[in-house]
C-alpha cells in the first residue's frame, strides 16, 4: 500500500490557498447555494462599506463594518479552502500512482537483444519476452512460444490455461502471470490509453456527480437558507416599527450566522475526501455516488477464487494406492516437485515436510547425477531422474500416458481416487516412481485465513454475503460453510449473476460485487457498487464503478466501511452545524434589540459586553469553526458497526450536544479577546 498523503502537507496547503481564491468565481460558487449567499452578502457589504467611506453617514462604525466584511470573506475562503484541501490530496495521490507505474518492468526484444524497460513505456506492436514467474506487462497477442498461464483474473478459476501462438488461444491479458515456459507477446495498446491513465486523470480532476443523498441534503440546506433569508428580510420592518432599525451589516451578519454555513462549507470536502480515502487504500472510485452507495450496501457478492480462497490450489493430502506406504508416496511427491516453482509445486514440498515428516532436501544435495524434468505446458508433468529412478507427478491423464508408454498400467483404484477428488471439487495429480503408480496428490482451494471473522464483521453491519463460483453445488457448499458466508451461487454463469443482483435490487436492496473477468462485466455494471480488479480484463474495469489497483477482492470490506464513514461524517457535521446555530441566536438577537427592549438582555446568557462585540464574535466564530472542522471532514468520523438508532443517539450526544456547547464557549472567549484589545 502506498504511503498516505499527509493531511497538512505544505505543498497541498499552499496550492489550496491559491485555489480557494480562484474558487470565488460566482459560477463555481453556484454549486454551493449556502456559500453563494455568504459570498453575495460579503460582496454587497464591501460595496456598501466603500460607499460609506465616500459618503459618510452617522449610522454605524467603519471599524465594525470592516471587520464584519473581512470575516464574511474569510468564511467563504475557508469553505473554498476545505474543498481545495480535499482536491489537493486527490491530486497528490494521483502523482503517487503515476510514480508507482514506473516500478513495473518488461523485457523488450529489440534488434536481437533483450532490454529491461518500464512497462508503461511499451507501445503498440512492441515485442516482449515473458518467462516463468513474470507478469505479462500489457494486453497483447502471443506470436511465439507456448506456456501455462494463470488467468484467474479472467476466468475466476485457479486452474492454469495454455496460451500459444496462432489459433484462438493466443490472446493474453496484462496482469496475468506465466507459470511455466515462455512467451513472446506483441503489445496491442499505446501508453496513455490504459485504464490506469484514465483513472489518474479522474483523480486529478477530483470532480464527481452529487449523490441522491447529497442532493437531498443540498435541497434541505437551500430550503433553510431561503427561510432564514425571508426571516431576516421581514425582520427589518419590525425593527423600524419598534424604533430600532438595524444596519445592513447587522442584518447580513444575522443571516450568515443563522443559515447552515458550517455543513454548507464542508459538504464538498466530505464527498471528495471519501473518494480520497479509497485512493489511500489503492481503490479508485469513478464517482462519489459509488462511495456513498457502498455505505448503504445490503448484499455483498464475492467470487470464490482469489477472493474467499487463496486462488492458488494447495496440496492438502497424499492418498496412496492399496499396498503403497504413505511415506513412500510423500517422498516421491517431494522429489518430483523440488524443481517445480509453481505455487502448487511449492505446497507439495511443504506438505511432505510438515505432515509426513519427509526430510528436507535441497536440489544441490542430489548431486550432478540428478536430472530434473521441469513442468511444461506440453507434458503437464514434472519430476526427476535419480540413480536409475524416474519419479514423475502431474495431470492424471499425462501420467497414465507416461506409464502406458513404459509398459505399465494404472490400476482401477487410481481411477476411483481421482473420481472421488473430482466430485469434491478438488484437483488430482498422479505420482509414479520407477514407472509404478504410487497414488494421488489432492489439490484444493484453501479458504483465506480470517475470512470467517471478516464475514462475521460484515454480518454485524447488516450485510448479507453471497459466494459466487463456477464449482458444482457440493464443492460450493463445502467452501461456503468453511468460509462462513450466508449463501452461495454454484455453477454460476454471467446471466445467473445478473439475475441474482436484479432480485436483490427488486427488493429495495443495494448490491456490491467484486469481479475481474469479462464474464463478470454484466454483473459489475448492474451492481450498485462494482469493484473491478486492476489485474482483470478491460471489460470488467469499464463495467465497474471502482477499481482496486492491488487486485485484492477482499478489500470490498474496506470499501463498505469507507462508504459508511462518509455517511456518518456528513450526518455528524450536519448535526453539529444545526446545533451550533442555537448559540448564535443567543448572541445576536439580544444584541440587536436590547437597547429598545431591555427585557431581551436576560437572553444574553453569555454576558457579551456590547451589541457590536456580540455580533462580531458570532461572525468570527462562524468563520473559524469551518477551518477547525476541516481535519474531521477530511479524515472522517471513525466507523463503528452500530445500529441506526445507536448511531443517531451517538450523533446527538457527541455532535448535537457538542455543537450546542462549543459556540457558547467559543463566542464568549472571542468576545473577551476582542473587547480586551479594543476592536469592538
C-alpha positions as CSV (number, residue, x, y, z in Angstrom):
1,X,0.0,0.0,0.0
2,X,1.2,3.5,-0.8
3,X,2.2,5.8,2.0
4,X,-0.8,8.0,2.9
5,X,-0.6,11.7,1.9
6,X,-0.1,13.9,5.0
7,X,-3.2,15.9,6.0
8,X,-1.2,19.1,6.3
9,X,1.4,18.7,3.6
10,X,3.0,22.2,2.9
11,X,2.6,21.9,-0.9
12,X,-1.1,20.9,-0.6
13,X,-1.8,23.8,1.8
14,X,-0.1,26.4,-0.4
15,X,-1.9,25.3,-3.5
16,X,-5.2,25.1,-1.6
17,X,-4.8,28.7,-0.5
18,X,-4.5,29.8,-4.2
19,X,-7.3,27.5,-5.3
20,X,-9.6,28.9,-2.6
21,X,-9.3,32.4,-4.2
22,X,-9.8,31.0,-7.7
23,X,-13.0,29.3,-6.5
24,X,-14.5,32.7,-5.6
25,X,-15.9,32.7,-9.2
26,X,-19.7,33.0,-8.8
27,X,-20.2,30.3,-11.4
28,X,-18.2,27.9,-9.3
29,X,-19.9,29.0,-6.1
30,X,-23.4,28.3,-7.6
31,X,-22.8,24.6,-6.9
32,X,-23.0,25.5,-3.2
33,X,-26.1,27.8,-2.6
34,X,-25.3,28.3,1.1
35,X,-21.9,29.7,0.5
36,X,-23.1,31.6,-2.6
37,X,-25.4,33.6,-0.3
38,X,-22.4,34.3,2.0
39,X,-20.3,35.5,-0.9
40,X,-23.1,37.7,-2.2
41,X,-23.6,39.2,1.3
42,X,-19.8,39.8,1.6
43,X,-19.7,41.5,-1.8
44,X,-22.7,43.6,-1.0
45,X,-21.2,44.8,2.3
46,X,-17.9,45.6,0.6
47,X,-19.7,47.9,-1.9
48,X,-21.7,49.4,1.0
49,X,-18.6,50.0,3.1
50,X,-16.8,51.7,0.2
51,X,-19.9,53.9,-0.3
52,X,-20.0,54.8,3.3
53,X,-16.4,55.9,3.0
54,X,-17.2,58.2,0.1
55,X,-20.5,59.4,1.5
56,X,-20.1,59.2,5.3
57,X,-23.1,58.8,7.5
58,X,-23.7,58.9,11.2
59,X,-25.0,55.3,11.4
60,X,-22.5,52.6,12.1
61,X,-18.8,52.4,12.8
62,X,-16.3,51.9,9.9
63,X,-14.1,49.7,12.1
64,X,-17.1,47.4,12.9
65,X,-18.2,47.3,9.3
66,X,-14.7,46.5,8.0
67,X,-14.3,43.6,10.5
68,X,-17.7,42.1,9.6
69,X,-17.0,42.4,5.9
70,X,-13.5,40.8,6.3
71,X,-14.7,37.9,8.3
72,X,-17.5,37.2,5.9
73,X,-14.9,36.9,3.1
74,X,-12.9,34.7,5.3
75,X,-15.9,32.5,5.8
76,X,-16.2,32.0,2.1
77,X,-12.5,31.5,1.7
78,X,-12.3,28.9,4.5
79,X,-15.1,26.9,2.8
80,X,-13.2,27.0,-0.5
81,X,-10.0,26.1,1.3
82,X,-11.7,22.9,2.7
83,X,-12.7,21.8,-0.8
84,X,-9.3,22.7,-2.2
85,X,-7.6,20.7,0.5
86,X,-9.6,17.6,-0.4
87,X,-8.9,18.1,-4.1
88,X,-5.2,18.7,-3.4
89,X,-4.9,15.4,-1.5
90,X,-6.5,13.6,-4.5
91,X,-4.0,15.2,-6.9
92,X,-1.1,14.2,-4.6
93,X,-2.4,10.6,-4.6
94,X,-2.6,10.7,-8.4
95,X,1.1,11.7,-8.5
96,X,1.9,8.8,-6.3
97,X,0.0,6.5,-8.6
98,X,1.9,7.8,-11.6
99,X,5.2,7.2,-9.9
100,X,4.2,3.7,-8.9
101,X,3.5,2.7,-12.6
102,X,7.2,3.0,-13.4
103,X,8.1,0.2,-11.0
104,X,6.7,-2.5,-13.3
105,X,9.2,-3.6,-15.9
106,X,9.1,-5.6,-19.1
107,X,11.7,-7.5,-21.2
108,X,11.6,-5.6,-24.5
109,X,13.0,-7.5,-27.5
110,X,14.8,-5.1,-29.9
111,X,17.4,-5.7,-32.5
112,X,18.0,-9.2,-31.4
113,X,18.7,-8.3,-27.8
114,X,16.7,-8.0,-24.6
115,X,16.3,-4.7,-22.8
116,X,14.6,-4.1,-19.4
117,X,12.2,-1.2,-19.7
118,X,9.4,0.2,-17.6
119,X,6.1,-1.4,-18.6
120,X,4.3,1.9,-19.1
121,X,6.8,2.8,-21.8
122,X,5.7,0.0,-24.1
123,X,4.0,0.9,-27.3
124,X,1.7,-0.9,-29.6
125,X,3.5,-3.6,-31.7
126,X,6.4,-3.8,-29.2
127,X,7.6,-7.4,-28.7
128,X,8.2,-8.5,-25.1
129,X,9.6,-11.8,-23.7
130,X,7.6,-13.1,-20.7
131,X,9.2,-16.0,-18.8
132,X,8.1,-18.3,-16.0
133,X,7.2,-16.2,-12.9
134,X,6.8,-13.0,-14.9
135,X,3.6,-10.9,-15.1
136,X,2.5,-10.1,-18.7
137,X,3.1,-6.3,-18.9
138,X,0.1,-5.5,-21.1
139,X,-2.7,-6.8,-23.2
140,X,-1.3,-8.5,-26.3
141,X,-1.1,-11.4,-28.6
142,X,1.3,-14.4,-28.4
143,X,3.5,-14.6,-31.5
144,X,5.8,-17.4,-30.4
145,X,6.0,-20.0,-27.7
146,X,3.6,-22.0,-25.5
147,X,3.2,-21.6,-21.8
148,X,0.9,-22.3,-18.8
149,X,-0.6,-19.0,-17.7
150,X,-2.5,-18.2,-14.5
151,X,-5.6,-16.4,-15.9
152,X,-7.7,-16.5,-12.8
153,X,-8.2,-12.7,-13.3
154,X,-10.2,-13.6,-16.5
155,X,-11.8,-17.0,-15.7
156,X,-12.3,-16.7,-12.0
157,X,-10.9,-20.2,-11.6
158,X,-7.4,-21.0,-10.3
159,X,-6.6,-23.8,-12.9
160,X,-3.9,-22.5,-15.3
161,X,-4.5,-22.4,-19.1
162,X,-2.3,-23.0,-22.1
163,X,-1.5,-19.9,-24.2
164,X,0.3,-20.3,-27.6
165,X,0.7,-18.6,-30.9
166,X,-1.9,-19.0,-33.6
167,X,-5.5,-20.2,-33.2
168,X,-7.9,-19.0,-30.6
169,X,-5.6,-19.3,-27.6
170,X,-3.1,-16.5,-28.5
171,X,-4.6,-13.5,-26.6
172,X,-3.1,-12.6,-23.2
173,X,-4.1,-10.0,-20.7
174,X,-1.9,-7.6,-18.8
175,X,-1.5,-8.6,-15.2
176,X,-1.8,-12.3,-15.7
177,X,1.2,-14.4,-14.8
178,X,3.2,-17.0,-16.7
179,X,3.7,-20.2,-14.6
180,X,5.9,-22.2,-16.9
181,X,7.9,-21.9,-20.2
182,X,8.0,-18.6,-22.0
183,X,6.1,-16.5,-24.5
184,X,6.8,-13.7,-27.0
185,X,4.0,-11.2,-26.9
186,X,3.1,-8.3,-29.2
187,X,1.6,-5.4,-27.2
188,X,-1.7,-4.2,-28.6
189,X,-2.1,-0.8,-26.8
190,X,-0.2,2.5,-26.6
191,X,0.9,4.4,-23.5
192,X,-1.7,6.9,-22.3
193,X,-4.6,4.6,-23.5
194,X,-4.6,2.3,-20.5
195,X,-7.3,2.3,-17.9
196,X,-4.9,3.5,-15.2
197,X,-4.1,6.6,-17.2
198,X,-7.7,7.5,-17.4
199,X,-8.2,6.9,-13.7
200,X,-5.3,9.1,-12.9
201,X,-6.9,11.9,-14.9
202,X,-10.1,11.3,-13.0
203,X,-8.4,11.6,-9.6
204,X,-6.5,14.7,-10.7
205,X,-9.8,16.3,-11.7
206,X,-11.4,15.4,-8.4
207,X,-14.8,16.1,-10.0
208,X,-17.8,14.0,-9.2
209,X,-21.5,13.9,-9.6
210,X,-23.6,14.6,-6.5
211,X,-25.3,11.5,-4.9
212,X,-29.0,11.4,-4.3
213,X,-28.5,11.8,-0.5
214,X,-26.2,14.7,-1.1
215,X,-28.7,16.3,-3.5
216,X,-31.4,15.9,-0.8
217,X,-29.1,17.5,1.8
218,X,-28.4,20.3,-0.6
219,X,-32.1,20.9,-1.0
220,X,-32.6,20.9,2.7
221,X,-29.8,23.5,3.2
222,X,-31.1,25.6,0.4
223,X,-34.5,25.5,1.9
224,X,-33.2,26.6,5.3
225,X,-31.3,29.4,3.6
226,X,-34.4,30.7,1.9
227,X,-36.4,30.5,5.1
228,X,-33.8,32.5,7.1
229,X,-33.4,34.9,4.2
230,X,-37.1,35.7,4.3
231,X,-37.0,35.9,8.1
232,X,-34.1,38.4,8.0
233,X,-35.7,40.5,5.3
234,X,-39.0,40.7,7.2
235,X,-37.2,41.5,10.4
236,X,-36.2,45.0,9.3
237,X,-39.8,46.3,9.0
238,X,-40.4,45.1,12.6
239,X,-37.2,46.8,13.7
240,X,-38.2,50.1,12.1
241,X,-41.7,49.8,13.7
242,X,-40.2,49.2,17.1
243,X,-37.8,52.2,16.8
244,X,-34.6,50.2,16.5
245,X,-33.7,50.0,12.8
246,X,-30.7,47.7,12.0
247,X,-27.8,48.4,9.7
248,X,-27.3,46.3,6.7
249,X,-24.1,44.9,8.3
250,X,-26.0,43.6,11.3
251,X,-28.8,42.0,9.1
252,X,-26.3,40.2,6.8
253,X,-24.3,39.0,9.9
254,X,-27.5,37.6,11.3
255,X,-28.3,35.8,8.0
256,X,-24.9,34.3,7.7
257,X,-24.9,33.1,11.3
258,X,-28.4,31.6,11.0
259,X,-28.0,29.7,7.8
260,X,-26.2,26.3,8.0
261,X,-22.8,27.6,6.8
262,X,-20.7,25.0,8.6
263,X,-22.1,22.0,6.8
264,X,-22.5,24.0,3.6
265,X,-18.8,24.9,3.7
266,X,-17.7,21.3,4.3
267,X,-20.1,19.3,2.2
268,X,-18.0,19.2,-0.9
269,X,-14.8,18.4,1.1
270,X,-16.6,15.5,2.8
271,X,-17.5,13.9,-0.5
272,X,-14.2,14.3,-2.2
273,X,-12.4,13.2,1.0
274,X,-14.4,9.9,0.8
275,X,-13.0,9.3,-2.7
276,X,-9.5,10.1,-1.5
277,X,-9.7,7.7,1.4
278,X,-10.4,5.0,-1.1
279,X,-7.3,6.1,-3.1
280,X,-5.3,5.7,0.1
281,X,-6.4,2.0,0.0
282,X,-5.4,1.8,-3.7
283,X,-9.0,1.8,-4.8
284,X,-10.1,4.3,-7.4
285,X,-13.8,5.4,-7.4
286,X,-15.3,6.7,-10.6
287,X,-17.9,8.8,-8.8
288,X,-18.9,9.9,-5.3
289,X,-22.2,8.1,-5.9
290,X,-20.3,4.8,-5.8
291,X,-18.6,5.6,-2.5
292,X,-21.9,6.7,-0.9
293,X,-23.7,3.6,-2.2
294,X,-21.1,1.5,-0.6
295,X,-22.2,2.9,2.8
296,X,-25.7,1.6,2.2
297,X,-24.9,-1.8,0.8
298,X,-27.2,-4.7,1.9
299,X,-25.8,-7.6,-0.1
300,X,-22.2,-8.4,-1.0
301,X,-21.3,-10.8,-3.8
302,X,-17.8,-12.2,-3.9
303,X,-16.1,-14.5,-6.3
304,X,-14.7,-17.7,-4.7
305,X,-11.3,-18.0,-6.4
306,X,-8.9,-15.3,-5.3
307,X,-11.4,-13.7,-3.0
308,X,-12.6,-16.2,-0.5
309,X,-9.9,-18.8,-1.4
310,X,-6.2,-18.2,-2.0
311,X,-6.6,-18.6,-5.7
312,X,-3.6,-21.0,-6.0
313,X,-4.5,-24.6,-5.3
314,X,-2.7,-26.2,-2.4
315,X,-1.7,-29.8,-1.7
316,X,-3.8,-31.0,1.3
317,X,-3.4,-34.7,1.3
318,X,-1.4,-37.6,-0.2
319,X,-3.7,-40.6,-1.0
320,X,-1.6,-43.8,-1.6
321,X,-2.8,-46.8,-3.7
322,X,-3.5,-50.0,-1.8
323,X,-0.2,-51.6,-0.7
324,X,1.7,-48.3,-1.0
325,X,3.1,-46.7,2.1
326,X,2.1,-43.1,2.6
327,X,5.7,-42.1,3.4
328,X,6.9,-43.5,0.2
329,X,4.3,-41.5,-1.7
330,X,5.2,-38.3,0.2
331,X,8.9,-38.8,-0.6
332,X,8.2,-39.3,-4.3
333,X,5.9,-36.3,-4.4
334,X,8.5,-34.2,-2.8
335,X,11.3,-35.3,-5.1
336,X,9.2,-34.7,-8.2
337,X,8.3,-31.2,-7.0
338,X,11.7,-29.9,-6.0
339,X,12.2,-28.1,-9.3
340,X,8.6,-27.1,-9.6
341,X,8.4,-23.4,-8.8
342,X,4.6,-23.1,-9.2
343,X,2.5,-22.5,-6.1
344,X,1.1,-26.0,-6.3
345,X,4.6,-27.5,-6.5
346,X,5.8,-25.5,-3.5
347,X,2.8,-26.6,-1.5
348,X,3.5,-30.3,-2.2
349,X,7.1,-29.9,-0.8
350,X,5.7,-28.2,2.3
351,X,3.1,-30.8,2.9
352,X,5.6,-33.6,2.6
353,X,7.8,-32.0,5.2
354,X,5.1,-30.8,7.7
355,X,2.5,-33.6,7.6
356,X,4.5,-36.7,6.6
357,X,7.9,-35.8,8.1
358,X,9.9,-36.1,4.9
359,X,13.5,-35.0,5.2
360,X,14.1,-31.5,3.9
361,X,16.0,-31.9,0.6
362,X,17.9,-29.3,-1.3
363,X,18.4,-29.6,-5.0
364,X,22.2,-29.4,-4.6
365,X,22.2,-32.5,-2.3
366,X,21.0,-34.8,-5.1
367,X,24.3,-34.4,-6.9
368,X,25.1,-33.9,-10.6
369,X,23.6,-37.3,-11.5
370,X,20.1,-35.9,-10.8
371,X,18.3,-34.8,-13.9
372,X,15.2,-32.7,-13.2
373,X,12.3,-32.7,-15.6
374,X,10.6,-29.3,-15.4
375,X,6.9,-28.9,-15.8
376,X,5.9,-27.8,-19.3
377,X,2.7,-27.0,-21.0
378,X,3.2,-29.8,-23.4
379,X,4.0,-32.7,-21.0
380,X,2.0,-31.4,-18.0
381,X,4.4,-33.3,-15.7
382,X,7.4,-32.7,-13.7
383,X,9.9,-34.9,-11.9
384,X,13.5,-36.1,-11.5
385,X,15.7,-38.9,-12.8
386,X,17.9,-40.1,-9.9
387,X,20.1,-43.1,-9.7
388,X,18.0,-45.1,-12.1
389,X,14.7,-43.9,-10.6
390,X,12.2,-42.0,-12.7
391,X,9.9,-40.0,-10.4
392,X,7.0,-38.2,-12.0
393,X,4.0,-36.3,-10.9
394,X,1.4,-34.4,-13.0
395,X,-2.0,-34.5,-14.6
396,X,-3.6,-37.9,-14.2
397,X,-4.0,-38.5,-18.0
398,X,-0.4,-37.3,-18.6
399,X,1.0,-39.7,-16.0
400,X,-1.2,-42.6,-17.3
401,X,0.2,-41.9,-20.8
402,X,3.7,-41.9,-19.5
403,X,3.1,-45.2,-17.7
404,X,1.4,-46.8,-20.7
405,X,4.4,-45.8,-22.9
406,X,6.7,-47.6,-20.5
407,X,4.6,-50.8,-20.4
408,X,2.8,-50.1,-17.1
409,X,-0.9,-49.9,-16.4
410,X,-2.7,-47.7,-13.9
411,X,-4.9,-49.7,-11.5
412,X,-8.7,-49.2,-11.2
413,X,-8.2,-47.9,-7.6
414,X,-6.4,-44.9,-9.1
415,X,-9.4,-44.0,-11.2
416,X,-11.7,-44.3,-8.1
417,X,-9.5,-42.0,-6.1
418,X,-9.4,-39.5,-9.0
419,X,-13.1,-39.5,-9.4
420,X,-13.7,-39.0,-5.7
421,X,-11.4,-36.0,-5.6
422,X,-13.0,-34.6,-8.7
423,X,-16.5,-35.0,-7.3
424,X,-15.4,-33.0,-4.2
425,X,-14.2,-30.2,-6.4
426,X,-10.5,-30.8,-6.0
427,X,-7.7,-31.4,-8.5
428,X,-5.9,-34.8,-8.5
429,X,-2.3,-35.2,-9.5
430,X,-0.9,-38.7,-10.0
431,X,2.5,-39.7,-8.8
432,X,4.7,-42.5,-10.2
433,X,8.1,-43.9,-9.2
434,X,10.2,-46.4,-11.1
435,X,7.3,-46.5,-13.7
436,X,4.9,-47.6,-11.0
437,X,1.9,-45.6,-9.9
438,X,2.0,-44.7,-6.1
439,X,-1.1,-42.6,-5.5
440,X,-2.6,-39.2,-5.8
441,X,-1.9,-35.7,-4.6
442,X,-5.1,-33.9,-3.5
443,X,-5.1,-30.2,-4.5
444,X,-7.8,-28.0,-3.3
445,X,-8.7,-24.3,-2.9
446,X,-7.8,-23.0,0.5
447,X,-10.0,-20.6,2.3
448,X,-8.0,-17.5,3.3
449,X,-7.2,-17.1,6.9
450,X,-9.5,-14.8,8.8
451,X,-12.3,-14.9,6.2
452,X,-14.9,-16.2,8.6
453,X,-14.1,-13.4,11.1
454,X,-14.4,-10.8,8.3
455,X,-17.8,-12.2,7.2
456,X,-18.9,-12.1,10.8
457,X,-17.9,-8.4,10.8
458,X,-20.0,-7.8,7.7
459,X,-22.9,-9.6,9.3
460,X,-22.7,-7.2,12.2
461,X,-23.0,-4.3,9.7
462,X,-26.2,-5.9,8.4
463,X,-24.7,-7.0,5.1
464,X,-25.5,-10.4,3.6
465,X,-22.6,-12.2,1.9
466,X,-23.0,-14.4,-1.1
467,X,-20.2,-16.5,-2.7
468,X,-20.3,-16.9,-6.5
469,X,-18.5,-19.8,-8.1
470,X,-18.4,-22.0,-11.1
471,X,-17.9,-25.1,-9.0
472,X,-20.5,-27.8,-8.5
473,X,-23.0,-27.3,-5.7
474,X,-21.3,-29.9,-3.5
475,X,-18.0,-28.2,-3.6
476,X,-19.5,-24.8,-3.3
477,X,-21.5,-25.8,-0.2
478,X,-18.3,-27.1,1.4
479,X,-16.3,-24.0,0.8
480,X,-19.2,-21.7,1.7
481,X,-19.6,-23.5,5.0
482,X,-15.9,-23.3,5.8
483,X,-15.7,-19.6,4.9
484,X,-18.8,-18.7,6.8
485,X,-20.7,-16.9,4.0
486,X,-24.5,-16.5,4.3
487,X,-25.3,-18.0,0.9
488,X,-23.7,-19.2,-2.3
489,X,-24.5,-19.4,-6.0
490,X,-22.9,-22.5,-7.7
491,X,-22.3,-23.2,-11.4
492,X,-22.8,-19.5,-11.9
493,X,-22.9,-18.1,-15.4
494,X,-22.9,-14.4,-16.2
495,X,-26.7,-14.3,-16.6
496,X,-27.1,-16.1,-13.2
497,X,-25.1,-13.3,-11.5
498,X,-27.2,-10.7,-13.2
499,X,-30.4,-12.4,-12.2
500,X,-29.3,-12.6,-8.5
501,X,-28.4,-8.9,-8.4
502,X,-31.7,-7.9,-10.0
503,X,-33.6,-9.9,-7.5
504,X,-31.9,-8.3,-4.6
505,X,-32.4,-4.8,-6.1
506,X,-36.1,-5.5,-6.8
507,X,-36.4,-5.9,-3.0
508,X,-35.0,-2.4,-2.5
509,X,-31.5,-3.6,-1.6
510,X,-28.2,-2.1,-2.7
511,X,-25.7,-4.7,-4.0
512,X,-22.0,-4.7,-4.2
513,X,-19.9,-7.1,-6.2
514,X,-16.2,-7.7,-7.0
515,X,-15.1,-9.2,-10.2
516,X,-12.1,-9.4,-12.6
517,X,-13.2,-11.2,-15.7
518,X,-15.2,-10.5,-18.9
519,X,-17.8,-12.8,-17.6
520,X,-18.2,-10.6,-14.6
521,X,-18.7,-7.4,-16.6
522,X,-22.5,-7.5,-16.9
523,X,-22.9,-8.1,-13.1
524,X,-20.4,-5.4,-12.3
525,X,-22.4,-2.9,-14.4
526,X,-25.7,-3.9,-12.8
527,X,-24.4,-3.8,-9.2
528,X,-24.7,-0.5,-7.2
529,X,-21.1,-0.9,-6.2
530,X,-19.0,-2.8,-8.8
531,X,-15.3,-3.2,-7.8
532,X,-13.2,-4.5,-10.7
533,X,-9.7,-5.8,-10.2
534,X,-6.9,-3.9,-11.9
535,X,-5.4,-7.3,-13.0
536,X,-8.7,-8.2,-14.7
537,X,-9.9,-7.6,-18.2
538,X,-10.6,-4.2,-19.7
539,X,-14.3,-5.1,-20.0
540,X,-14.5,-5.7,-16.2
541,X,-12.8,-2.4,-15.4
542,X,-15.0,-0.5,-17.8
543,X,-18.2,-2.0,-16.3
544,X,-17.4,-1.4,-12.6
545,X,-17.5,2.0,-10.9
546,X,-14.5,1.3,-8.7
547,X,-11.1,-0.3,-9.5
548,X,-8.8,-2.0,-6.9
549,X,-5.2,-1.4,-8.1
550,X,-4.0,-4.1,-5.7
551,X,-6.4,-6.7,-7.2
552,X,-7.4,-7.8,-3.7
553,X,-11.1,-8.5,-3.8
554,X,-11.5,-8.8,0.0
555,X,-10.9,-5.0,0.1
556,X,-14.6,-4.7,-0.6
557,X,-15.0,-4.8,3.2
558,X,-12.8,-1.6,3.5
559,X,-14.8,0.0,0.7
560,X,-18.0,-0.6,2.6
561,X,-16.5,0.8,5.8
562,X,-15.3,3.9,4.0
563,X,-18.7,4.4,2.4
564,X,-20.4,4.2,5.8
565,X,-17.7,6.5,7.2
566,X,-18.6,9.1,4.6
567,X,-22.3,9.0,5.5
568,X,-21.5,9.1,9.2
569,X,-19.2,12.1,8.7
570,X,-21.8,14.0,6.8
571,X,-24.5,13.2,9.4
572,X,-22.3,14.2,12.3
573,X,-21.3,17.5,10.8
574,X,-24.9,18.3,9.8
575,X,-26.0,17.7,13.4
576,X,-23.1,19.9,14.6
577,X,-23.9,22.7,12.2
578,X,-27.6,22.9,13.0
579,X,-27.0,22.6,16.8
580,X,-24.4,25.4,16.9
581,X,-26.8,27.8,15.3
582,X,-28.8,27.8,18.5
583,X,-25.9,29.6,20.4
584,X,-25.7,32.2,17.7
585,X,-29.4,33.2,18.3
586,X,-28.5,34.0,21.9
587,X,-25.5,36.1,20.8
588,X,-27.1,38.2,18.0
589,X,-30.9,38.5,18.7
590,X,-30.5,40.0,22.2
591,X,-27.8,42.3,20.9
592,X,-30.0,43.7,18.1
593,X,-32.9,44.7,20.3
594,X,-31.6,45.0,23.8
595,X,-31.5,48.8,23.5
596,X,-35.2,49.0,22.6
597,X,-36.4,46.1,24.6
598,X,-34.2,45.8,27.8
599,X,-36.0,42.7,28.8
600,X,-34.2,40.8,26.0
601,X,-31.0,41.4,27.8
602,X,-32.0,38.4,30.0
603,X,-31.4,36.2,27.0
604,X,-27.7,37.4,26.9
605,X,-26.8,34.3,28.9
606,X,-23.2,34.5,27.7
607,X,-22.8,38.0,29.2
608,X,-21.4,39.5,26.0
609,X,-20.1,43.1,26.5
610,X,-21.7,45.1,23.8
611,X,-24.1,44.6,20.8
612,X,-21.2,45.2,18.4
613,X,-18.9,42.7,20.2
614,X,-21.7,40.1,20.3
615,X,-22.4,40.3,16.6
616,X,-18.7,40.4,15.7
617,X,-17.9,37.4,18.0
618,X,-20.6,35.3,16.4
619,X,-19.4,36.1,12.9
620,X,-15.8,35.3,13.8
621,X,-16.7,32.0,15.4
622,X,-18.9,31.2,12.4
623,X,-15.8,31.5,10.2
624,X,-13.1,29.9,12.3
625,X,-15.3,26.8,13.2
626,X,-15.1,25.9,9.5
627,X,-11.3,25.7,9.4
628,X,-11.4,23.9,12.7
629,X,-13.6,21.1,11.3
630,X,-11.5,20.6,8.1
631,X,-9.4,17.8,9.7
632,X,-12.6,15.9,10.7
633,X,-14.2,16.4,7.3
634,X,-11.0,15.0,5.6
635,X,-10.3,12.2,8.0
636,X,-13.9,11.3,8.6
637,X,-15.7,10.1,11.7
638,X,-14.4,6.8,12.9
639,X,-16.6,4.0,11.7
640,X,-18.2,1.7,14.3
641,X,-20.6,-1.2,13.4
642,X,-23.6,0.2,15.3
643,X,-27.4,0.1,14.6
644,X,-29.1,3.2,13.1
645,X,-30.7,4.1,16.4
646,X,-27.4,3.8,18.2
647,X,-25.7,6.0,15.6
648,X,-28.4,8.6,16.0
649,X,-28.1,8.6,19.8
650,X,-24.3,8.9,19.5
651,X,-24.6,11.8,16.9
652,X,-27.0,13.7,19.1
653,X,-24.9,13.1,22.2
654,X,-21.4,13.9,20.7
655,X,-22.1,16.3,17.8
656,X,-25.5,17.6,18.8
657,X,-24.5,18.4,22.3
658,X,-21.0,19.4,21.2
659,X,-22.5,21.7,18.5
660,X,-24.7,23.3,21.1
661,X,-22.0,23.9,23.8
662,X,-19.0,24.8,21.6
663,X,-20.3,28.1,20.3
664,X,-21.3,29.3,23.8
665,X,-17.7,28.8,24.9
666,X,-16.1,30.0,21.6
667,X,-18.2,33.1,21.2
668,X,-17.7,34.1,24.8
669,X,-13.9,33.7,24.5
670,X,-13.8,35.7,21.3
671,X,-15.9,38.4,22.9
672,X,-13.5,38.6,25.8
673,X,-10.5,38.9,23.5
674,X,-11.8,41.5,21.1
675,X,-13.1,43.7,23.9
676,X,-9.8,43.3,25.8
677,X,-7.8,44.5,22.8
678,X,-10.4,47.2,22.0
679,X,-11.5,46.2,18.5
680,X,-15.2,46.1,19.4
